[in-house]
Amino acid sequence: MKIVLRQDVLDLGRELLEEADLNFADATGALRLRMIDPVVVIDVQGAGRPPREAAERRELRSLRTPAAGRAVRA
């Protein structure tokens, strides 16, 4: 069995993979798995966008927020 693993499979890519009868999975939770023997069919729609990567996370901009103040006082 062959499976395509990607960070995210866009709608067009999903359609092309399905037309080519290829299995795939991505980081958004989308999964298509079809086997003939034994018969297994799993088709799950993932989230609309990929999860944030560590480099994309917001940087700390200020310590003058209520949450930061509570953490300092704790």
VMD Tcl script that builds the backbone (N, CA, C; Angstrom):
set m [mol new atoms 222]
animate dup $m
set s [atomselect $m all]
$s set {name element resname resid chain x y z} {
  {N N MET 1 A 0.844 -1.168 0.000}
  {CA C MET 1 A 0.000 0.000 0.000}
  {C C MET 1 A 0.893 1.236 0.000}
  {N N LYS 2 A 0.557 2.211 -0.826}
  {CA C LYS 2 A 1.289 3.471 -0.888}
  {C C LYS 2 A 0.424 4.561 -0.284}
  {N N ILE 3 A 1.098 5.502 0.431}
  {CA C ILE 3 A 0.380 6.611 1.039}
  {C C ILE 3 A 1.220 7.883 0.880}
  {N N VAL 4 A 0.554 8.970 0.548}
  {CA C VAL 4 A 1.212 10.265 0.394}
  {C C VAL 4 A 1.044 11.010 1.713}
  {N N LEU 5 A 2.158 11.450 2.306}
  {CA C LEU 5 A 2.130 12.224 3.548}
  {C C LEU 5 A 2.560 13.654 3.232}
  {N N ARG 6 A 1.751 14.615 3.655}
  {CA C ARG 6 A 2.038 16.022 3.375}
  {C C ARG 6 A 1.717 16.862 4.600}
  {N N GLN 7 A 2.283 18.074 4.633}
  {CA C GLN 7 A 1.929 19.021 5.699}
  {C C GLN 7 A 0.451 19.381 5.571}
  {N N ASP 8 A 0.022 19.693 4.363}
  {CA C ASP 8 A -1.391 19.948 4.108}
  {C C ASP 8 A -1.708 19.594 2.655}
  {N N VAL 9 A -2.876 19.025 2.447}
  {CA C VAL 9 A -3.343 18.670 1.105}
  {C C VAL 9 A -4.469 19.632 0.779}
  {N N LEU 10 A -4.227 20.518 -0.180}
  {CA C LEU 10 A -5.243 21.486 -0.572}
  {C C LEU 10 A -6.351 20.778 -1.346}
  {N N ASP 11 A -7.478 21.473 -1.521}
  {CA C ASP 11 A -8.636 20.862 -2.180}
  {C C ASP 11 A -8.302 20.302 -3.553}
  {N N LEU 12 A -7.560 21.061 -4.361}
  {CA C LEU 12 A -7.197 20.590 -5.694}
  {C C LEU 12 A -6.308 19.359 -5.600}
  {N N GLY 13 A -5.333 19.386 -4.687}
  {CA C GLY 13 A -4.458 18.231 -4.494}
  {C C GLY 13 A -5.231 17.015 -4.034}
  {N N ARG 14 A -6.213 17.236 -3.164}
  {CA C ARG 14 A -7.050 16.135 -2.674}
  {C C ARG 14 A -7.807 15.492 -3.839}
  {N N GLU 15 A -8.374 16.340 -4.702}
  {CA C GLU 15 A -9.111 15.817 -5.855}
  {C C GLU 15 A -8.190 15.023 -6.780}
  {N N LEU 16 A -6.994 15.543 -7.025}
  {CA C LEU 16 A -6.054 14.845 -7.906}
  {C C LEU 16 A -5.618 13.506 -7.302}
  {N N LEU 17 A -5.355 13.489 -5.995}
  {CA C LEU 17 A -4.961 12.231 -5.338}
  {C C LEU 17 A -6.099 11.219 -5.377}
  {N N GLU 18 A -7.333 11.685 -5.168}
  {CA C GLU 18 A -8.481 10.777 -5.231}
  {C C GLU 18 A -8.679 10.222 -6.633}
  {N N GLU 19 A -8.516 11.086 -7.651}
  {CA C GLU 19 A -8.649 10.622 -9.043}
  {C C GLU 19 A -7.586 9.585 -9.381}
  {N N ALA 20 A -6.381 9.753 -8.812}
  {CA C ALA 20 A -5.292 8.805 -9.047}
  {C C ALA 20 A -5.407 7.579 -8.143}
  {N N ASP 21 A -6.456 7.549 -7.310}
  {CA C ASP 21 A -6.706 6.442 -6.383}
  {C C ASP 21 A -5.528 6.218 -5.425}
  {N N LEU 22 A -4.968 7.341 -4.915}
  {CA C LEU 22 A -3.867 7.274 -3.958}
  {C C LEU 22 A -4.367 7.582 -2.551}
  {N N ASN 23 A -3.797 6.921 -1.571}
  {CA C ASN 23 A -4.093 7.193 -0.173}
  {C C ASN 23 A -3.255 8.375 0.276}
  {N N PHE 24 A -3.774 9.164 1.236}
  {CA C PHE 24 A -3.007 10.295 1.728}
  {C C PHE 24 A -3.378 10.627 3.166}
  {N N ALA 25 A -2.468 11.329 3.830}
  {CA C ALA 25 A -2.693 11.856 5.173}
  {C C ALA 25 A -1.934 13.158 5.283}
  {N N ASP 26 A -2.472 14.091 6.080}
  {CA C ASP 26 A -1.754 15.348 6.279}
  {C C ASP 26 A -1.892 15.827 7.720}
  {N N ALA 27 A -1.180 16.904 8.038}
  {CA C ALA 27 A -1.126 17.410 9.413}
  {C C ALA 27 A -2.419 18.075 9.858}
  {N N THR 28 A -3.331 18.372 8.931}
  {CA C THR 28 A -4.610 18.971 9.314}
  {C C THR 28 A -5.592 17.924 9.824}
  {N N GLY 29 A -5.258 16.660 9.647}
  {CA C GLY 29 A -6.147 15.584 10.082}
  {C C GLY 29 A -6.877 14.908 8.939}
  {N N ALA 30 A -6.652 15.367 7.709}
  {CA C ALA 30 A -7.281 14.732 6.554}
  {C C ALA 30 A -6.635 13.367 6.325}
  {N N LEU 31 A -7.464 12.393 6.009}
  {CA C LEU 31 A -6.974 11.038 5.793}
  {C C LEU 31 A -7.858 10.339 4.781}
  {N N ARG 32 A -7.226 9.684 3.834}
  {CA C ARG 32 A -7.940 8.825 2.887}
  {C C ARG 32 A -7.176 7.523 2.824}
  {N N LEU 33 A -7.826 6.461 3.229}
  {CA C LEU 33 A -7.200 5.143 3.256}
  {C C LEU 33 A -8.196 4.135 2.700}
  {N N ARG 34 A -7.839 3.529 1.595}
  {CA C ARG 34 A -8.706 2.528 0.962}
  {C C ARG 34 A -7.887 1.300 0.625}
  {N N MET 35 A -8.344 0.170 1.113}
  {CA C MET 35 A -7.695 -1.117 0.830}
  {C C MET 35 A -8.752 -2.086 0.328}
  {N N ILE 36 A -8.322 -3.017 -0.525}
  {CA C ILE 36 A -9.258 -3.967 -1.104}
  {C C ILE 36 A -9.348 -5.249 -0.278}
  {N N ASP 37 A -8.218 -5.767 0.190}
  {CA C ASP 37 A -8.243 -7.031 0.931}
  {C C ASP 37 A -7.394 -6.915 2.177}
  {N N PRO 38 A -7.938 -6.810 3.338}
  {CA C PRO 38 A -9.362 -6.739 3.682}
  {C C PRO 38 A -9.934 -5.372 3.314}
  {N N VAL 39 A -11.251 -5.328 3.154}
  {CA C VAL 39 A -11.898 -4.094 2.744}
  {C C VAL 39 A -11.845 -3.077 3.885}
  {N N VAL 40 A -11.177 -1.955 3.615}
  {CA C VAL 40 A -11.089 -0.849 4.573}
  {C C VAL 40 A -11.272 0.445 3.797}
  {N N VAL 41 A -12.194 1.275 4.256}
  {CA C VAL 41 A -12.404 2.582 3.636}
  {C C VAL 41 A -12.498 3.615 4.751}
  {N N ILE 42 A -11.530 4.509 4.811}
  {CA C ILE 42 A -11.530 5.603 5.781}
  {C C ILE 42 A -11.315 6.880 4.994}
  {N N ASP 43 A -12.227 7.822 5.152}
  {CA C ASP 43 A -12.131 9.101 4.450}
  {C C ASP 43 A -12.523 10.198 5.435}
  {N N VAL 44 A -11.546 10.959 5.895}
  {CA C VAL 44 A -11.769 11.978 6.925}
  {C C VAL 44 A -11.352 13.331 6.390}
  {N N GLN 45 A -12.223 14.320 6.545}
  {CA C GLN 45 A -11.909 15.694 6.156}
  {C C GLN 45 A -11.166 16.351 7.308}
  {N N GLY 46 A -10.029 16.950 7.032}
  {CA C GLY 46 A -9.234 17.608 8.066}
  {C C GLY 46 A -9.654 19.047 8.275}
  {N N ALA 47 A -8.908 19.746 9.105}
  {CA C ALA 47 A -9.157 21.163 9.345}
  {C C ALA 47 A -8.872 21.947 8.066}
  {N N GLY 48 A -9.379 23.146 8.008}
  {CA C GLY 48 A -9.208 23.960 6.812}
  {C C GLY 48 A -7.807 24.496 6.609}
  {N N ARG 49 A -6.991 24.470 7.658}
  {CA C ARG 49 A -5.629 24.994 7.541}
  {C C ARG 49 A -4.686 24.144 8.371}
  {N N PRO 50 A -3.395 24.161 8.027}
  {CA C PRO 50 A -2.436 23.354 8.786}
  {C C PRO 50 A -2.177 23.945 10.163}
  {N N PRO 51 A -1.764 23.123 11.113}
  {CA C PRO 51 A -1.436 23.657 12.437}
  {C C PRO 51 A -0.227 24.575 12.361}
  {N N ARG 52 A -0.149 25.490 13.292}
  {CA C ARG 52 A 0.993 26.415 13.299}
  {C C ARG 52 A 2.278 25.681 13.599}
  {N N GLU 53 A 3.300 26.061 12.901}
  {CA C GLU 53 A 4.623 25.509 13.184}
  {C C GLU 53 A 5.291 26.379 14.239}
  {N N ALA 54 A 6.319 25.871 14.883}
  {CA C ALA 54 A 6.991 26.605 15.946}
  {C C ALA 54 A 7.494 27.964 15.461}
  {N N ALA 55 A 7.989 28.050 14.248}
  {CA C ALA 55 A 8.523 29.312 13.729}
  {C C ALA 55 A 7.426 30.339 13.494}
  {N N GLU 56 A 6.194 29.906 13.330}
  {CA C GLU 56 A 5.106 30.825 13.051}
  {C C GLU 56 A 4.439 31.361 14.315}
  {N N ARG 57 A 4.763 30.810 15.452}
  {CA C ARG 57 A 4.129 31.248 16.685}
  {C C ARG 57 A 4.490 32.692 16.983}
  {N N ARG 58 A 3.558 33.385 17.590}
  {CA C ARG 58 A 3.789 34.793 17.894}
  {C C ARG 58 A 4.887 34.953 18.934}
  {N N GLU 59 A 5.688 35.947 18.725}
  {CA C GLU 59 A 6.744 36.281 19.668}
  {C C GLU 59 A 6.136 37.073 20.823}
  {N N LEU 60 A 6.749 36.979 21.982}
  {CA C LEU 60 A 6.330 37.761 23.130}
  {C C LEU 60 A 6.600 39.229 22.836}
  {N N ARG 61 A 5.576 40.063 22.960}
  {CA C ARG 61 A 5.725 41.474 22.622}
  {C C ARG 61 A 5.827 42.366 23.856}
  {N N SER 62 A 5.200 41.962 24.952}
  {CA C SER 62 A 5.199 42.828 26.114}
  {C C SER 62 A 4.972 42.022 27.377}
  {N N LEU 63 A 5.569 42.488 28.455}
  {CA C LEU 63 A 5.306 41.892 29.767}
  {C C LEU 63 A 4.277 42.718 30.531}
  {N N ARG 64 A 3.708 43.704 29.874}
  {CA C ARG 64 A 2.729 44.577 30.514}
  {C C ARG 64 A 1.313 44.166 30.155}
  {N N THR 65 A 1.032 42.912 30.346}
  {CA C THR 65 A -0.313 42.400 30.118}
  {C C THR 65 A -0.830 41.837 31.432}
  {N N PRO 66 A -2.158 41.711 31.586}
  {CA C PRO 66 A -2.692 41.148 32.834}
  {C C PRO 66 A -2.142 39.755 33.143}
  {N N ALA 67 A -1.999 38.914 32.128}
  {CA C ALA 67 A -1.503 37.555 32.356}
  {C C ALA 67 A -0.054 37.571 32.821}
  {N N ALA 68 A 0.756 38.437 32.227}
  {CA C ALA 68 A 2.161 38.534 32.634}
  {C C ALA 68 A 2.262 39.074 34.052}
  {N N GLY 69 A 1.429 40.046 34.398}
  {CA C GLY 69 A 1.424 40.590 35.742}
  {C C GLY 69 A 1.053 39.547 36.783}
  {N N ARG 70 A 0.073 38.715 36.479}
  {CA C ARG 70 A -0.316 37.630 37.400}
  {C C ARG 70 A 0.822 36.634 37.564}
  {N N ALA 71 A 1.528 36.331 36.472}
  {CA C ALA 71 A 2.637 35.371 36.541}
  {C C ALA 71 A 3.773 35.924 37.384}
  {N N VAL 72 A 4.039 37.217 37.287}
  {CA C VAL 72 A 5.137 37.827 38.052}
  {C C VAL 72 A 4.789 37.851 39.540}
  {N N ARG 73 A 3.524 38.133 39.850}
  {CA C ARG 73 A 3.101 38.208 41.242}
  {C C ARG 73 A 2.945 36.822 41.894}
  {N N ALA 74 A 2.826 35.787 41.115}
  {CA C ALA 74 A 2.582 34.445 41.663}
  {C C ALA 74 A 3.788 33.874 42.358}
}
mol reanalyze $m
mol bondsrecalc $m
mol representation Tube
mol addrep $m
